[in-house]
Amino acid sequence: MATAATPIAMRPPGPSIRRRLLLPLVMLFTVGMAALYWGVRGYANQAANTSFDYLLRASALSLSDSLQLVRGQWQMDMPYAALELLSQAPRDRVFYRVTDIHGKRITGYADLPTPPSRPRLDGDMQVYDAPYRGERVRFVALRRQVAGPEASAGAIVEVGQTRQARDALAEDILWRATVLLILFTTAVLALVWWGVYRSLRPVARIEQELATRDASELQAIATPVPVELEQLVRTLDGFMARLSTNLDTLRLFIAEAAHQLRTPLAALRAQVQVALDEDDPAEQRRSLQAVLRNAERLSRLVNQLLSDASVNHRSSLQRYEAVDLLAILRQALHESVPQADPQPDVSLQAPAASDGAAMLQGDSLMLREAFKNLIDNALRHGRRHGDGAAPCVRVSLLRDGAQWCVTISDDGPGIPAAQAQSIFERFVRGPQTRSEGAGLGLAIVQRVVRSHGGSIDLSNRPGGGLDVCVRLPGDLTA
């Protein structure tokens, strides 16, 4: 019966890259457009005022030129051409007033608002806005000194015009500029949106490629990506390569474990069945002892399989730190020697100054497993001097230049030269092995030593026995 797939925990959605890119740009363009709008509005009012103020100034100058002082009396021939200059704005009304310097009206509208200050004689005109008869009116005021036959006197000329035409011109300029601003901003934002969409398309293509893959397809990503995404893609490719390696290792471990455990389990079951069928207590006891021996071999096999998997996993991580090699050797001896039966003759030789000084960069668990396997091999394969005699194992630690040399010696039969290299392969046992090992011990040791940048050598002694020399790079900063 098929089981339902475990649902994948959904991660809460994070911030959108597209939103992060577009929001600041939209805000920037909005603020910029508002600033440009107010700038264009000011420019439109200034342009309209400049155009119509020129006509107002011309009309005021024309009126001032028509002033005459005859026998102390002011005379003025109204130059209607001056007011015709302002007829370009037919909806606007025009007001004027001429007074002497004492404020006495000579001609024009008597109730016009007075200028903010008295105009000067240097010809500089005053231009100002003032309300008049419920409307906003633009005024120009100037002061003119008029010379007569007998005397001279000053006069002030004021000309005003309502603002309908100039306001209409300013609004027209503002409207045209606003339309252009809106079109420009829309085009720029559309271009930015298109650019962001195009920039994020490679990410969508990578997502699509990964989404359509089978769970076992862990090859490198084939989708071409821009330079900015190369590092991300390389990181993903590296991750999938490591995952593929780990899965291959796991599949190999499962296959090997199934293959290695199938026979011992079958033998164990058969021996248990034989013990159950025996009626003779002595035969039943021998069968149970055989069951116990097979259970011990099976336990050793399982432990080595788990140790091999653990070392393989940790060697791929390579999370090394400063460790004390002498302390690791002592711990490996402490865990291995008490389990041997009978108790062996084991010794550890190290320089007196090695305590706390035999430092290197490594993984203490991996190194301990490696040395435990070497010590265990030496204990199992050592020669026994007579019945019940224990093997002799010597462990030494020496500094050899920039390296630490760990030598483990036994008094066993050694290893034939033809098998000096193949003995490191997985599930390969020595030809004279008296115990049924798993054939993983030396393979584990070699993987640990290589992952630490070291080397391992096997050599037979002339008088019998095997020397295993492990060289590891020392911590030069220690």
Residue pairs with C-beta under 8 A, 6 or more apart in sequence:
17 200
18 196
18 197
18 200
21 196
22 192
22 193
22 196
25 189
25 192
26 189
29 185
29 188
29 189
33 181
33 182
33 185
36 181
37 178
37 181
40 173
40 174
40 177
40 178
40 181
41 170
41 174
43 173
43 177
44 169
44 170
44 171
44 173
44 174
44 177
45 170
47 169
47 170
47 173
48 166
48 167
48 169
48 170
48 173
49 127
49 138
49 166
51 166
51 169
52 89
52 138
52 161
52 165
52 166
52 169
53 127
53 138
53 140
55 85
55 86
55 88
55 161
56 86
56 127
56 138
56 139
56 140
56 159
56 160
56 161
57 125
57 127
57 140
58 82
58 85
59 82
59 83
59 85
59 86
59 94
59 96
59 140
59 159
60 125
60 140
60 141
60 142
60 157
60 158
60 159
61 142
62 79
62 81
62 82
62 85
63 76
63 79
63 82
63 96
63 98
63 157
63 159
64 142
64 144
64 155
64 157
65 79
66 76
66 77
66 78
66 79
66 82
67 74
67 75
67 76
67 98
67 106
67 144
67 146
67 155
67 157
68 74
68 75
68 76
68 146
68 148
69 75
69 146
69 147
69 148
69 151
69 152
69 153
70 148
70 149
71 148
71 149
71 150
72 148
72 150
72 151
74 98
74 100
74 106
74 153
74 155
76 98
76 106
76 107
78 107
83 94
83 96
86 92
86 94
86 161
88 165
89 161
89 164
89 165
89 166
91 164
91 165
92 161
92 162
92 163
92 164
92 165
93 135
93 161
93 162
94 159
94 160
94 161
95 108
95 109
95 112
95 132
95 137
95 159
95 160
95 161
96 107
96 108
96 109
96 112
96 157
96 158
96 159
96 160
97 105
97 107
97 108
97 109
97 110
97 112
97 157
97 158
98 105
98 106
98 107
98 108
98 155
98 156
98 157
98 158
99 105
99 106
99 155
99 156
99 158
100 106
100 153
100 154
100 155
100 156
101 143
101 153
101 154
101 155
101 156
106 155
108 158
112 132
112 139
112 158
112 160
113 130
113 131
113 132
113 139
115 126
115 128
115 139
115 141
115 156
115 158
116 126
116 128
117 126
118 143
118 156
119 125
119 126
119 141
119 142
119 143
119 156
120 143
121 143
121 145
121 154
123 142
124 142
125 140
125 141
125 142
126 139
126 140
126 141
126 142
127 138
127 139
127 140
128 138
128 139
128 141
129 136
129 137
129 138
129 139
129 163
130 136
130 137
130 139
130 160
131 137
132 160
135 162
135 163
136 162
136 163
137 160
137 161
137 162
137 163
138 160
138 161
138 162
138 163
138 166
139 158
139 159
139 160
140 158
140 159
140 160
141 156
141 157
141 158
142 156
142 157
143 154
143 155
143 156
143 157
144 154
144 155
144 156
144 157
145 152
145 153
145 154
146 152
146 153
146 154
146 155
199 226
202 223
202 224
202 225
202 226
202 229
203 229
205 223
206 221
206 223
206 225
206 229
206 233
206 236
209 221
209 222
209 223
210 221
218 240
218 241
218 243
218 244
218 247
219 240
220 237
220 240
220 241
221 233
221 236
221 237
223 233
225 232
225 233
242 316
245 316
246 313
246 316
249 309
249 312
249 313
253 305
253 308
253 309
253 312
256 305
256 426
256 427
257 305
260 301
260 305
260 427
260 438
261 298
261 301
261 302
264 294
264 297
264 298
264 301
265 298
267 294
268 291
268 294
268 295
268 298
271 287
271 290
271 291
271 294
272 291
274 287
275 284
275 287
275 288
275 291
278 284
278 287
297 435
297 436
300 437
300 438
301 438
304 373
304 437
304 438
304 440
304 441
304 444
305 438
305 440
307 369
307 373
307 440
307 444
308 426
308 440
308 443
308 444
310 365
310 369
311 366
311 369
311 370
311 444
311 447
311 448
312 447
314 363
314 365
314 366
315 363
315 366
315 447
315 448
315 451
318 363
318 451
319 363
320 361
320 362
320 363
320 452
321 361
321 362
321 363
322 359
322 360
322 361
322 475
322 478
323 359
323 360
323 361
323 362
323 363
323 364
323 367
324 356
324 358
324 359
325 358
325 359
325 360
325 367
325 397
325 404
325 406
325 472
326 350
326 354
326 355
326 358
326 397
328 364
328 367
328 368
328 371
329 348
329 350
329 371
329 395
329 397
329 406
330 348
331 368
332 368
332 371
332 372
332 375
333 346
333 348
333 375
333 395
335 368
335 372
336 372
336 375
336 376
336 379
337 343
337 344
337 346
337 375
337 379
340 379
340 390
342 388
342 389
342 390
343 390
344 379
344 382
344 390
344 391
344 392
344 393
345 390
345 391
345 392
345 393
346 375
346 379
346 392
346 393
346 394
346 395
347 393
347 394
347 395
348 395
348 396
348 397
349 394
349 395
349 396
349 397
350 358
350 396
350 397
350 398
351 397
351 398
351 399
354 397
354 399
357 478
358 397
358 399
358 404
358 474
359 474
359 475
359 478
360 404
360 452
360 472
360 473
360 474
360 475
360 478
361 473
361 475
362 452
362 472
363 451
363 452
366 448
366 451
366 452
367 448
367 452
369 444
369 448
370 444
370 445
370 448
370 449
370 470
371 406
371 408
371 470
373 441
373 442
373 444
373 445
374 408
374 441
374 445
374 468
374 470
375 393
375 395
375 408
376 441
377 410
377 437
377 441
377 442
378 391
378 393
378 408
378 409
378 410
378 412
378 466
378 468
379 391
379 393
379 410
380 433
380 434
380 435
380 437
381 391
381 410
381 412
381 413
381 430
381 432
381 433
381 434
381 435
381 466
382 390
382 391
382 392
382 393
382 410
382 411
382 412
382 465
383 391
383 410
383 411
383 412
383 413
383 464
383 465
384 390
384 391
391 410
391 411
391 412
392 410
392 411
393 408
393 409
393 410
394 407
394 408
394 409
395 406
395 407
395 408
395 409
396 406
396 407
396 409
397 404
397 405
397 406
398 404
398 405
398 407
399 405
399 474
400 471
402 473
402 474
402 476
403 454
403 471
403 472
403 473
403 474
404 471
404 472
404 473
404 474
405 469
405 470
405 471
406 469
406 470
406 471
406 472
407 467
407 468
407 469
407 470
408 467
408 468
408 470
409 461
409 465
409 466
409 467
409 468
410 465
410 466
411 464
411 465
412 464
412 465
412 466
413 432
413 464
414 460
414 461
414 464
414 465
414 466
415 423
415 430
415 458
415 460
415 466
416 431
417 460
419 428
419 430
419 431
420 458
422 428
423 430
423 442
423 458
424 442
424 443
424 445
424 446
424 456
425 443
426 439
426 440
426 443
427 438
427 439
427 440
427 443
428 439
428 443
429 437
429 439
445 456
445 470
446 456
449 455
449 456
449 470
449 472
452 472
452 473
453 472
453 473
454 470
454 471
454 472
454 473
455 470
455 471
456 468
456 469
456 470
456 471
457 468
457 469
457 471
458 466
458 467
458 468
458 469
459 466
459 467
459 469
460 466
460 467
461 467
